[in-house]
Amino acid sequence: MKPSLAFDQTTTDRIAALMLAHRLIHSDSIEIQALSGGQSNPTYKIVAGEHQFILRKKPDGPLMPSAHAIEREYRVMQALKKTNVPVPEMSFLYEKNDILGTPFYVMAFLEGRIRYDQTLPDFTVADRTSLYNDMNRVIATLHSVDAESIGLGDYGRPGNYFERQIARWSRQYLADPGQRIPALESLIEILPQHIPPGELHSIVHGDFRLDNLMLDPNLPRVIGVLDWELSTLGHPVADFAYHCMSWHIPPRLWRGIGGLDLKALGIPTEAEYVDLYVQRTGFKDVKTHWNFYMAYNFFRISAILHGIGQRVRQGNAASADAIDMASKAEPLAEMGWQFAQKIVTR
């Protein structure tokens, strides 16, 4: 069955006119199809003959302050094209509301594979090992980029990253009159008291995980890092530890690899994966404060998922499975509290 078109003909024609003006297409005959996936910024595929593009826009309805910043997504990917971090080619950003009701941008379509199951059941053992190694390479490469040199020196506030992030997600949770999560509230209280000393600083993705990566159609390697909505300048090990939560999350809860026979799968252990990252970045003391980094990230993802629940209640969550996603906030907060207790009892 042919996918239903996303917009009426008048809207589609206006988008085509913009693309013609930017010399992306040679005729005004295009189709725009809604894509599934994502909890935030609605995403669409544009087909123009043999050429394909991706359009991402802010969602309709009331939004939380600073949320859904597609302008930042566009800016960071445009800047990272100058580096070895794989990102799509950006086409243009449209910042007015007169066509789609919110700002949007258009970028190149990457032909490849997106995988959600981190056991990669359709991969060979050797290919799983290669892909995990490449994911590690990509995030280490990102954290090694000199933000100033590519024009992103002002992409985030320097210093006090954990204080600011804990405060941000705590405010979001506390401002929502919905479900209370005791473990999350305990983390809100405990985490500010145990922030590690020192301050590393780099571009961080904010949501680096397998299903935000475009994989080569045939080879076990990453060809594009997607969904940069939560990117900023921040602590690289916090970003890396977020990626490593998968090693603790059981598959029955949410696409994790916790408790599985990793050796049989060809997937490195968390310790092996961390060692690879340290070798590539040269960052010190990563393991010393690992319990804090993990507790912080479980707190953060719990707050984010709790916020998705708020958007469900407001009626502007972009994904059909948003209710299921929001239900994971409490068990993930409880996992974070387990790590936090290890910090307190040290």
C-alpha positions as a Markdown table, in Angstrom:
| # | Residue | x | y | z |
|---|---|---|---|---|
| 1 | Met | 0.0 | 0.0 | 0.0 |
| 2 | Lys | 1.3 | 3.4 | -0.9 |
| 3 | Pro | 2.0 | 5.6 | 2.2 |
| 4 | Ser | -0.5 | 8.4 | 2.8 |
| 5 | Leu | 0.7 | 11.9 | 2.0 |
| 6 | Ala | 1.6 | 14.0 | 5.0 |
| 7 | Phe | 0.4 | 17.5 | 3.9 |
| 8 | Asp | -2.3 | 18.9 | 1.6 |
| 9 | Gln | -1.3 | 19.9 | -1.9 |
| 10 | Thr | -1.0 | 23.6 | -1.2 |
| 11 | Thr | 1.5 | 22.9 | 1.6 |
| 12 | Thr | 3.4 | 20.4 | -0.4 |
| 13 | Asp | 3.6 | 22.9 | -3.3 |
| 14 | Arg | 5.1 | 25.6 | -1.0 |
| 15 | Ile | 7.7 | 23.2 | 0.3 |
| 16 | Ala | 8.6 | 22.2 | -3.3 |
| 17 | Ala | 9.0 | 25.9 | -4.2 |
| 18 | Leu | 11.4 | 26.3 | -1.4 |
| 19 | Met | 13.4 | 23.3 | -2.5 |
| 20 | Leu | 13.5 | 24.6 | -6.1 |
| 21 | Ala | 14.7 | 27.9 | -4.8 |
| 22 | His | 17.6 | 26.1 | -3.0 |
| 23 | Arg | 18.3 | 24.1 | -6.2 |
| 24 | Leu | 17.7 | 20.8 | -4.5 |
| 25 | Ile | 15.2 | 19.6 | -7.1 |
| 26 | His | 14.5 | 20.3 | -10.8 |
| 27 | Ser | 10.7 | 20.2 | -10.8 |
| 28 | Asp | 7.9 | 20.9 | -8.4 |
| 29 | Ser | 6.6 | 17.3 | -8.3 |
| 30 | Ile | 7.3 | 15.9 | -4.9 |
| 31 | Glu | 5.6 | 13.6 | -2.4 |
| 32 | Ile | 5.9 | 13.9 | 1.4 |
| 33 | Gln | 5.4 | 10.9 | 3.6 |
| 34 | Ala | 5.2 | 10.8 | 7.4 |
| 35 | Leu | 7.8 | 8.5 | 9.0 |
| 36 | Ser | 7.3 | 6.5 | 12.1 |
| 37 | Gly | 9.6 | 6.7 | 15.1 |
| 38 | Gly | 10.8 | 9.4 | 17.4 |
| 39 | Gln | 9.1 | 10.8 | 20.5 |
| 40 | Ser | 9.6 | 14.5 | 19.7 |
| 41 | Asn | 10.2 | 16.3 | 16.4 |
| 42 | Pro | 7.9 | 14.9 | 13.6 |
| 43 | Thr | 9.9 | 13.6 | 10.7 |
| 44 | Tyr | 8.9 | 13.2 | 7.0 |
| 45 | Lys | 10.4 | 11.7 | 3.9 |
| 46 | Ile | 10.4 | 13.8 | 0.7 |
| 47 | Val | 10.5 | 11.9 | -2.6 |
| 48 | Ala | 11.4 | 14.0 | -5.7 |
| 49 | Gly | 11.9 | 11.6 | -8.6 |
| 50 | Glu | 15.2 | 9.7 | -7.9 |
| 51 | His | 16.1 | 12.1 | -5.1 |
| 52 | Gln | 15.0 | 11.8 | -1.4 |
| 53 | Phe | 15.2 | 14.1 | 1.5 |
| 54 | Ile | 14.2 | 14.3 | 5.2 |
| 55 | Leu | 12.1 | 17.1 | 6.7 |
| 56 | Arg | 12.0 | 17.6 | 10.5 |
| 57 | Lys | 9.8 | 20.1 | 12.2 |
| 58 | Lys | 8.8 | 21.2 | 15.7 |
| 59 | Pro | 5.6 | 19.5 | 16.9 |
| 60 | Asp | 2.4 | 21.5 | 17.1 |
| 61 | Gly | 0.9 | 22.6 | 20.4 |
| 62 | Pro | 2.4 | 24.0 | 23.6 |
| 63 | Leu | 6.0 | 23.2 | 24.1 |
| 64 | Met | 8.3 | 23.3 | 27.1 |
| 65 | Pro | 10.9 | 26.1 | 27.1 |
| 66 | Ser | 14.0 | 25.2 | 25.0 |
| 67 | Ala | 12.5 | 21.9 | 23.9 |
| 68 | His | 12.3 | 20.7 | 20.3 |
| 69 | Ala | 15.1 | 23.1 | 19.1 |
| 70 | Ile | 15.3 | 22.0 | 15.5 |
| 71 | Glu | 17.4 | 25.1 | 14.8 |
| 72 | Arg | 20.1 | 23.7 | 17.1 |
| 73 | Glu | 19.8 | 20.3 | 15.4 |
| 74 | Tyr | 20.4 | 22.0 | 12.0 |
| 75 | Arg | 23.3 | 24.1 | 13.3 |
| 76 | Val | 25.2 | 21.2 | 15.0 |
| 77 | Met | 25.0 | 18.9 | 12.0 |
| 78 | Gln | 25.9 | 21.6 | 9.6 |
| 79 | Ala | 29.0 | 22.3 | 11.7 |
| 80 | Leu | 30.0 | 18.7 | 12.1 |
| 81 | Lys | 30.2 | 18.1 | 8.4 |
| 82 | Lys | 33.7 | 19.6 | 8.7 |
| 83 | Thr | 34.7 | 16.8 | 11.0 |
| 84 | Asn | 34.9 | 13.0 | 10.9 |
| 85 | Val | 31.6 | 12.6 | 12.8 |
| 86 | Pro | 29.2 | 11.1 | 10.3 |
| 87 | Val | 26.1 | 13.3 | 9.8 |
| 88 | Pro | 23.7 | 13.9 | 6.9 |
| 89 | Glu | 24.2 | 16.8 | 4.5 |
| 90 | Met | 22.0 | 19.7 | 5.6 |
| 91 | Ser | 20.0 | 21.5 | 2.9 |
| 92 | Phe | 18.2 | 24.5 | 4.5 |
| 93 | Leu | 16.5 | 25.7 | 7.6 |
| 94 | Tyr | 13.1 | 27.5 | 7.5 |
| 95 | Glu | 12.5 | 29.4 | 10.7 |
| 96 | Lys | 9.0 | 30.9 | 9.9 |
| 97 | Asn | 5.7 | 29.3 | 11.0 |
| 98 | Asp | 3.7 | 30.2 | 7.8 |
| 99 | Ile | 4.1 | 26.9 | 6.0 |
| 100 | Leu | 3.9 | 24.1 | 8.5 |
| 101 | Gly | 2.9 | 26.0 | 11.6 |
| 102 | Thr | 6.4 | 25.6 | 13.1 |
| 103 | Pro | 10.0 | 25.9 | 11.9 |
| 104 | Phe | 11.5 | 23.0 | 10.0 |
| 105 | Tyr | 14.6 | 21.9 | 8.1 |
| 106 | Val | 15.4 | 19.7 | 5.2 |
| 107 | Met | 18.4 | 17.4 | 4.9 |
| 108 | Ala | 19.7 | 14.6 | 2.7 |
| 109 | Phe | 18.2 | 11.2 | 3.0 |
| 110 | Leu | 20.7 | 8.5 | 4.1 |
| 111 | Glu | 20.2 | 5.1 | 2.5 |
| 112 | Gly | 20.9 | 2.6 | 5.2 |
| 113 | Arg | 19.6 | 0.6 | 8.1 |
| 114 | Ile | 18.3 | 1.6 | 11.5 |
| 115 | Arg | 18.2 | -1.1 | 14.2 |
| 116 | Tyr | 16.3 | -1.0 | 17.5 |
| 117 | Asp | 17.2 | -4.4 | 19.0 |
| 118 | Gln | 20.7 | -4.0 | 20.4 |
| 119 | Thr | 21.4 | -7.7 | 20.1 |
| 120 | Leu | 21.3 | -7.2 | 16.4 |
| 121 | Pro | 19.7 | -10.6 | 15.6 |
| 122 | Asp | 20.3 | -10.3 | 11.8 |
| 123 | Phe | 24.1 | -9.7 | 12.3 |
| 124 | Thr | 26.8 | -12.3 | 12.5 |
| 125 | Val | 28.8 | -12.5 | 15.7 |
| 126 | Ala | 31.8 | -10.8 | 13.9 |
| 127 | Asp | 29.6 | -8.0 | 12.5 |
| 128 | Arg | 28.2 | -7.3 | 16.0 |
| 129 | Thr | 31.7 | -6.9 | 17.3 |
| 130 | Ser | 32.6 | -4.6 | 14.4 |
| 131 | Leu | 29.5 | -2.5 | 14.8 |
| 132 | Tyr | 30.0 | -2.0 | 18.6 |
| 133 | Asn | 33.6 | -1.0 | 17.9 |
| 134 | Asp | 32.4 | 1.5 | 15.3 |
| 135 | Met | 29.8 | 3.0 | 17.6 |
| 136 | Asn | 32.5 | 3.5 | 20.2 |
| 137 | Arg | 34.8 | 5.1 | 17.6 |
| 138 | Val | 32.0 | 7.5 | 16.5 |
| 139 | Ile | 31.1 | 8.7 | 20.0 |
| 140 | Ala | 34.8 | 9.0 | 20.9 |
| 141 | Thr | 35.4 | 11.0 | 17.7 |
| 142 | Leu | 32.5 | 13.4 | 18.6 |
| 143 | His | 33.9 | 14.0 | 22.1 |
| 144 | Ser | 37.3 | 14.8 | 20.6 |
| 145 | Val | 36.0 | 17.5 | 18.3 |
| 146 | Asp | 37.2 | 21.1 | 19.1 |
| 147 | Ala | 33.9 | 22.9 | 19.3 |
| 148 | Glu | 35.5 | 26.3 | 18.9 |
| 149 | Ser | 37.3 | 25.3 | 15.7 |
| 150 | Ile | 34.0 | 24.5 | 13.9 |
| 151 | Gly | 32.0 | 27.5 | 15.1 |
| 152 | Leu | 30.3 | 25.9 | 18.1 |
| 153 | Gly | 32.2 | 27.5 | 20.9 |
| 154 | Asp | 28.9 | 29.2 | 22.0 |
| 155 | Tyr | 26.7 | 26.1 | 21.5 |
| 156 | Gly | 26.3 | 25.7 | 25.3 |
| 157 | Arg | 27.2 | 27.3 | 28.6 |
| 158 | Pro | 30.7 | 26.4 | 29.8 |
| 159 | Gly | 31.1 | 24.9 | 33.3 |
| 160 | Asn | 28.8 | 23.4 | 35.9 |
| 161 | Tyr | 27.3 | 21.0 | 33.5 |
| 162 | Phe | 25.9 | 18.5 | 36.0 |
| 163 | Glu | 24.5 | 21.2 | 38.2 |
| 164 | Arg | 22.7 | 22.8 | 35.3 |
| 165 | Gln | 21.4 | 19.5 | 33.9 |
| 166 | Ile | 20.2 | 18.1 | 37.2 |
| 167 | Ala | 18.4 | 21.4 | 37.8 |
| 168 | Arg | 16.9 | 21.5 | 34.4 |
| 169 | Trp | 15.4 | 18.0 | 34.5 |
| 170 | Ser | 14.4 | 18.4 | 38.1 |
| 171 | Arg | 12.5 | 21.6 | 37.3 |
| 172 | Gln | 10.7 | 19.8 | 34.4 |
| 173 | Tyr | 9.7 | 16.9 | 36.6 |
| 174 | Leu | 8.6 | 19.1 | 39.5 |
| 175 | Ala | 6.6 | 21.4 | 37.3 |
| 176 | Asp | 4.5 | 18.4 | 36.1 |
| 177 | Pro | 1.5 | 17.7 | 38.3 |
| 178 | Gly | 1.2 | 14.2 | 37.0 |
| 179 | Gln | 2.6 | 10.9 | 38.4 |
| 180 | Arg | 5.1 | 11.1 | 41.3 |
| 181 | Ile | 8.1 | 8.8 | 41.2 |
| 182 | Pro | 9.8 | 8.3 | 44.6 |
| 183 | Ala | 13.1 | 7.0 | 43.2 |
| 184 | Leu | 13.4 | 10.0 | 40.9 |
| 185 | Glu | 12.7 | 12.4 | 43.7 |
| 186 | Ser | 15.4 | 10.7 | 45.8 |
| 187 | Leu | 17.8 | 11.2 | 42.9 |
| 188 | Ile | 16.9 | 14.8 | 42.7 |
| 189 | Glu | 17.9 | 15.2 | 46.3 |
| 190 | Ile | 21.1 | 13.0 | 46.3 |
| 191 | Leu | 22.8 | 13.7 | 42.9 |
| 192 | Pro | 23.8 | 17.4 | 43.5 |
| 193 | Gln | 25.7 | 16.3 | 46.7 |
| 194 | His | 28.0 | 13.9 | 44.8 |
| 195 | Ile | 29.0 | 15.6 | 41.6 |
| 196 | Pro | 32.6 | 14.6 | 40.7 |
| 197 | Pro | 35.3 | 17.2 | 40.8 |
| 198 | Gly | 36.8 | 18.6 | 37.6 |
| 199 | Glu | 35.0 | 19.5 | 34.3 |
| 200 | Leu | 35.5 | 18.0 | 30.9 |
| 201 | His | 34.0 | 19.9 | 28.1 |
| 202 | Ser | 33.0 | 18.8 | 24.5 |
| 203 | Ile | 30.1 | 18.6 | 22.1 |
| 204 | Val | 27.6 | 16.0 | 23.4 |
| 205 | His | 24.8 | 14.4 | 21.5 |
| 206 | Gly | 22.5 | 13.9 | 24.4 |
| 207 | Asp | 20.8 | 10.8 | 23.1 |
| 208 | Phe | 23.5 | 8.6 | 21.5 |
| 209 | Arg | 22.1 | 5.1 | 21.1 |
| 210 | Leu | 21.8 | 2.4 | 18.4 |
| 211 | Asp | 18.4 | 3.5 | 17.0 |
| 212 | Asn | 19.6 | 7.1 | 16.5 |
| 213 | Leu | 22.4 | 5.9 | 14.2 |
| 214 | Met | 22.1 | 5.2 | 10.5 |
| 215 | Leu | 24.0 | 2.1 | 9.6 |
| 216 | Asp | 25.6 | 1.3 | 6.3 |
| 217 | Pro | 23.2 | -0.8 | 4.1 |
| 218 | Asn | 25.6 | -3.7 | 4.0 |
| 219 | Leu | 28.6 | -3.1 | 6.3 |
| 220 | Pro | 28.7 | -3.0 | 10.2 |
| 221 | Arg | 29.5 | 0.7 | 10.4 |
| 222 | Val | 27.8 | 3.9 | 11.2 |
| 223 | Ile | 27.1 | 6.3 | 8.3 |
| 224 | Gly | 25.1 | 8.9 | 10.2 |
| 225 | Val | 24.3 | 10.1 | 13.7 |
| 226 | Leu | 20.7 | 11.4 | 13.9 |
| 227 | Asp | 18.4 | 13.2 | 16.3 |
| 228 | Trp | 20.5 | 16.0 | 17.8 |
| 229 | Glu | 17.7 | 17.7 | 19.6 |
| 230 | Leu | 19.4 | 17.3 | 23.1 |
| 231 | Ser | 22.9 | 18.2 | 21.9 |
| 232 | Thr | 24.9 | 20.9 | 23.6 |
| 233 | Leu | 28.3 | 21.6 | 25.1 |
| 234 | Gly | 28.7 | 19.4 | 28.1 |
| 235 | His | 30.5 | 16.6 | 29.9 |
| 236 | Pro | 31.6 | 13.9 | 27.4 |
| 237 | Val | 31.7 | 11.1 | 29.9 |
| 238 | Ala | 28.1 | 11.8 | 30.9 |
| 239 | Asp | 27.2 | 11.5 | 27.2 |
| 240 | Phe | 29.1 | 8.2 | 26.9 |
| 241 | Ala | 27.6 | 6.8 | 30.1 |
| 242 | Tyr | 24.1 | 7.5 | 28.8 |
| 243 | His | 25.1 | 5.3 | 25.8 |
| 244 | Cys | 26.3 | 2.6 | 28.2 |
| 245 | Met | 23.0 | 2.3 | 30.1 |
| 246 | Ser | 22.1 | -0.4 | 27.6 |
| 247 | Trp | 24.5 | -2.8 | 29.4 |
| 248 | His | 22.2 | -2.5 | 32.5 |
| 249 | Ile | 18.7 | -2.4 | 31.0 |
| 250 | Pro | 17.2 | -5.8 | 30.5 |
| 251 | Pro | 15.6 | -6.5 | 27.1 |
| 252 | Arg | 12.2 | -7.1 | 28.7 |
| 253 | Leu | 12.2 | -3.5 | 29.9 |
| 254 | Trp | 13.6 | -1.5 | 26.9 |
| 255 | Arg | 15.9 | -2.7 | 24.1 |
| 256 | Gly | 18.8 | -3.3 | 26.5 |
| 257 | Ile | 21.4 | -6.0 | 26.7 |
| 258 | Gly | 21.5 | -6.3 | 30.5 |
| 259 | Gly | 21.9 | -9.9 | 31.7 |
| 260 | Leu | 22.6 | -11.4 | 28.2 |
| 261 | Asp | 25.5 | -13.7 | 27.2 |
| 262 | Leu | 27.5 | -10.9 | 25.6 |
| 263 | Lys | 30.4 | -13.1 | 24.7 |
| 264 | Ala | 28.2 | -15.5 | 22.7 |
| 265 | Leu | 26.7 | -12.5 | 20.9 |
| 266 | Gly | 30.1 | -10.9 | 20.1 |
| 267 | Ile | 29.2 | -7.8 | 22.1 |
| 268 | Pro | 31.9 | -6.3 | 24.4 |
| 269 | Thr | 31.3 | -6.2 | 28.1 |
| 270 | Glu | 30.7 | -2.7 | 29.5 |
| 271 | Ala | 34.2 | -2.7 | 31.0 |
| 272 | Glu | 35.7 | -3.6 | 27.6 |
| 273 | Tyr | 33.7 | -0.9 | 25.9 |
| 274 | Val | 34.7 | 1.7 | 28.5 |
| 275 | Asp | 38.3 | 0.8 | 28.1 |
| 276 | Leu | 38.0 | 1.3 | 24.3 |
| 277 | Tyr | 36.6 | 4.8 | 24.9 |
| 278 | Val | 39.3 | 5.7 | 27.3 |
| 279 | Gln | 42.0 | 4.6 | 24.9 |
| 280 | Arg | 40.4 | 6.7 | 22.1 |
| 281 | Thr | 39.8 | 9.8 | 24.1 |
| 282 | Gly | 42.5 | 9.8 | 26.7 |
| 283 | Phe | 40.0 | 10.9 | 29.4 |
| 284 | Lys | 41.1 | 10.0 | 32.9 |
| 285 | Asp | 39.1 | 8.8 | 35.9 |
| 286 | Val | 36.2 | 7.6 | 33.8 |
| 287 | Lys | 35.8 | 4.5 | 36.0 |
| 288 | Thr | 36.4 | 6.3 | 39.3 |
| 289 | His | 33.0 | 8.1 | 39.2 |
| 290 | Trp | 31.1 | 5.6 | 37.0 |
| 291 | Asn | 28.4 | 5.0 | 39.6 |
| 292 | Phe | 27.6 | 8.7 | 39.6 |
| 293 | Tyr | 27.6 | 8.9 | 35.8 |
| 294 | Met | 25.1 | 6.0 | 35.6 |
| 295 | Ala | 22.9 | 7.3 | 38.4 |
| 296 | Tyr | 22.8 | 10.7 | 36.7 |
| 297 | Asn | 21.8 | 9.2 | 33.3 |
| 298 | Phe | 19.1 | 7.0 | 34.7 |
| 299 | Phe | 17.8 | 10.1 | 36.5 |
| 300 | Arg | 17.9 | 12.1 | 33.3 |
| 301 | Ile | 16.2 | 9.5 | 31.1 |
| 302 | Ser | 13.5 | 9.0 | 33.7 |
| 303 | Ala | 12.8 | 12.7 | 33.7 |
| 304 | Ile | 12.7 | 12.8 | 29.9 |
| 305 | Leu | 10.3 | 9.9 | 29.7 |
| 306 | His | 8.2 | 11.4 | 32.5 |
| 307 | Gly | 8.1 | 14.6 | 30.3 |
| 308 | Ile | 6.8 | 12.4 | 27.4 |
| 309 | Gly | 4.0 | 11.4 | 29.7 |
| 310 | Gln | 3.2 | 15.1 | 30.1 |
| 311 | Arg | 3.1 | 15.6 | 26.3 |
| 312 | Val | 0.7 | 12.6 | 26.1 |
| 313 | Arg | -1.6 | 14.3 | 28.5 |
| 314 | Gln | -1.3 | 17.6 | 26.5 |
| 315 | Gly | -2.0 | 15.7 | 23.3 |
| 316 | Asn | 1.2 | 16.7 | 21.4 |
| 317 | Ala | 3.4 | 13.6 | 21.7 |
| 318 | Ala | 4.6 | 12.7 | 18.2 |
| 319 | Ser | 4.8 | 8.9 | 18.6 |
| 320 | Ala | 2.0 | 6.4 | 18.9 |
| 321 | Asp | 3.9 | 4.4 | 21.5 |
| 322 | Ala | 4.5 | 7.5 | 23.8 |
| 323 | Ile | 2.4 | 6.0 | 26.6 |
| 324 | Asp | 4.5 | 2.9 | 26.7 |
| 325 | Met | 7.7 | 5.0 | 26.7 |
| 326 | Ala | 6.4 | 7.2 | 29.5 |
| 327 | Ser | 5.6 | 4.0 | 31.6 |
| 328 | Lys | 9.3 | 3.2 | 31.7 |
| 329 | Ala | 10.2 | 6.3 | 33.7 |
| 330 | Glu | 9.7 | 4.7 | 37.1 |
| 331 | Pro | 11.6 | 1.4 | 36.7 |
| 332 | Leu | 14.5 | 3.4 | 35.1 |
| 333 | Ala | 14.6 | 5.8 | 38.0 |
| 334 | Glu | 14.7 | 2.8 | 40.4 |
| 335 | Met | 17.8 | 1.5 | 38.5 |
| 336 | Gly | 19.4 | 4.9 | 38.9 |
| 337 | Trp | 18.7 | 4.8 | 42.6 |
| 338 | Gln | 20.6 | 1.5 | 42.9 |
| 339 | Phe | 23.7 | 3.2 | 41.4 |
| 340 | Ala | 23.2 | 6.3 | 43.7 |
| 341 | Gln | 23.2 | 4.1 | 46.8 |
| 342 | Lys | 26.7 | 2.8 | 45.8 |
| 343 | Ile | 27.9 | 6.4 | 45.7 |
| 344 | Val | 26.4 | 7.2 | 49.1 |
| 345 | Thr | 27.9 | 4.1 | 50.8 |
| 346 | Arg | 31.4 | 4.5 | 49.4 |
